[in-house]
Amino acid sequence: MTDRVIAIDGPAGSGKSTTAATVAERLRFAHLDSGALYRSVTLGALDAQIPDSGDAIVGLVRSLPVRLSLVGEAFRPEVAGVDVSEAIRSPRVNARVSAIASIPAVRKWVNHELRIVAAQHPHGVVADGRDIGTVVFPEARVKVFLTASPEERAKRRARQSGSDLDARTIEQVQTELHRRDTADSTRLVAPLVPAQDATLLDTTTMGFEEQVQAIIALARKAFGVG
């Protein structure tokens, strides 16, 4: 396994994936989006109409297969050899991914896959998710916990989806994010918490470039890169 791992965790809407992708591009690392793998598993389970059983889901994703394929400097989510980058962002996947991601057997399989694919990149990986620094890569030399105020995260999520930034939309998105935060932080398996040695980065008032540079500075110190 590569020893150059940057682990970025944080709640929904904190900008983990966008930030991780940009940091990875700047450092010539690969962006490893754990959420994309969980969403791909969810998509496969929904399409196959199988119950929320760990054994059944893991058996399915192994047979399809569900995987992250290294393409250039990023990992592309695939189900049965098909690029599902857009399909995994659908409302039906959004509605089910938290429940499926909370199944212990699914988390064990995903974590194993993430460690395998991380070893494929010659330079290093920037991995983002909710338990990257605590469970998946606890030995990572750079750990960051990204957060922002609930309102700011709701605005970012609405903007990302192309929705209008009116008060009603922001309130609806904020309610959904709160539901996701509660589910992620109270689950029995790998709850959303900062790693003890993580750098806490509140990006509520930070510009995007500022937060990217803050993480790159940590990578320079740890790895001598960037």
N, C-alpha and C positions, 0 to 999 in steps of 0.2 A: 504494500500500500504506500502511496505517496505520503511523504511526511509534510507536504505543503498543503495544508487544509485550512481554509478560512471558514469558520462556522458562523452563520448569521441566523439568529432566531428572533422571533417577535410575533405579536398578535396579527390578526387579519387586518389588512389595510395599512400596515406600517411601512410598506414599500420595500419589503425584503427582496422580492424577486427582481424588481427593476434595478435596485441598488446592487444586488449580487451579480446580475448580468453585466452591468457596466464595470464593476470592479474587476470581474473576470476578464473582460475584453481589454481593459487597460493593462492588466498584468500578464496577459496571454495564458491565463488559466482557463479551465473549463467551468462553465456555470452548471451546477448540479442542483436542480430544482426538485426537492423531495415531494413537494405538493403535486407536481405533475405526475409523479409515479402513483401517488395515492389516488389521484383523480383518474388515471388510466385504469387502475384496478377497479375503481367504482364504475367507470363506463363499461368495462367488460362484464362486471357482475349484473349491471342493469340490463345490458343487451341480452345476456344469457338468462335473465329472469330467475336467478338462483337465490336462495334465502341467505340471510346475513349469518352464515356459518363460516367460521374460520377455515375449517378443513375444506369445505366446498369451494370457497373463494380462492384459497391458495392452490388447490388442485386445478381450478380453471385457469388462473393466470400463468401457471407453469405450462399448461397445455396449449394456450393460445399462440404464442406467449405474449405476456405484457412485459415491456422492457424499455430502458432508456438506451438509445443508440448514439454513440459519439459521432457527431457530424461537425467537422471543423473544430471549433473551440467550444461547442455546446452539445448538450445531450438532448436528443429529440424523443418525445414519448411516442411509443408505437404499441398498437394492439393488433396482433396477428399480422404483423408486417406493415400495417397502415399507419401513416402519420396522423396522430389524433390531437395535435397541438390546439386546434380550434374546438373540436368536439368536446374536449374535457372541460371547457369553460361554459358549458350550457347550463341553464337553470336546473335541469333534472339532476345533473352531477353535483351542482352546488348544494342541492337539497339533501343529498345522501352521503357526501364525502366524509363529513364529521363522524357519522355513525359507523361507517365501514372502517374508517381510519382508527377507530377506538377499539377494534377487535384485536386482541393480543396476537393471534396467529398472523394476522395481516401485517401488523407493525413489525413483527419479527422477520417476516419475509422481506418487507420493504427495506428494513435496516440492513439486512444481509445483502440485498441487491445494490444498495447505495455504496456499501463498502467495496463491493466487487468492481463496480463501474468507476469508482474514484481512482482505483489502482491503474486504470487504463490510460490516464493522461500523463504525458511525460513531464509537464511543468507543475501542475497542481490543480486544485479545485476550490471553487467558492460555492459552498453548499448552504442552502437556506431552507428553513422550515420552522418547526416548533420544538424539536428536541434534538437538534443537530449537535449542539455543544454539550448537552447533558447525557445523551444516550448513544447517538450514532457515531460521533467522533469526539468522545470525551478527552482524547489526547491531543486534539487540535491546538496548535500553538497560538492561533488567533481566534478569539471568540467574541462576538458582538451580539448584544441584545438591542434590537431596534424597537423604538416605540414612538408614539405621538399621542396627542390628546384624542379622545373619541370623536370629537367634531372634525378635527383635521383628517383623521383616518377615513371618516365617512365621506368627506369631500373628495379625497383622493380616489376612493373606490368608485364613487359616482362619476367622477371625471374619467376614470379609466374605462368605464362601461359606456361612456358617451351620453350619460343621463344629464338632464338639466340640473344646475346647482341651486334649485329653489329650496325653500325651507322644508316643504313637505317631503321632497325626495331625500334630503339630507337626514331628516328624522327617521325615515323608513330604513335607509341604509345603516344608520347608527344603531337602530334597534336590531337589525340582522347581525351586525358586527358584535353587538353585546351578547346576543345569543351564542354566537360562535366562540367568543372569548370565554364565556361561562363554561361551555362544553369542553373547550380545550384545557382550561385551567383546573377543572374539577374532575377530569377523568382519572380513573385509578391507575391506568398504564401510561407512563411517560407524560405527565401533565405539563402544560406550558409554564415553565419557570426559567428565570435566567440562571445560567451556570454560575457557580460561585466565583469563578475567575473570569467571567465575561465583562467586557467593557460596555457599560450602559450608554446608549446613544439616543437621547430624546430629540427627535427631528421636527418637533412641532413648528419651531421657528427657523429651522435650518433650510437653506437652499439645497437642491439636489446635489449640485457639484460639491458643496461643502461637506455633505455626509459621505460622498464617495471618497473625497480626499482624506477624510478622517480615517477611513478604513484602510486606504492605501498606505497611509503613514504607519499604521500598525503593522501592515505587511512588510514594509521596508525594515522596520525594527526587528521583526521576527525572522525574516527570510533574506534580507538584503536584496530585495527586488523592487521593481517599480520606479 
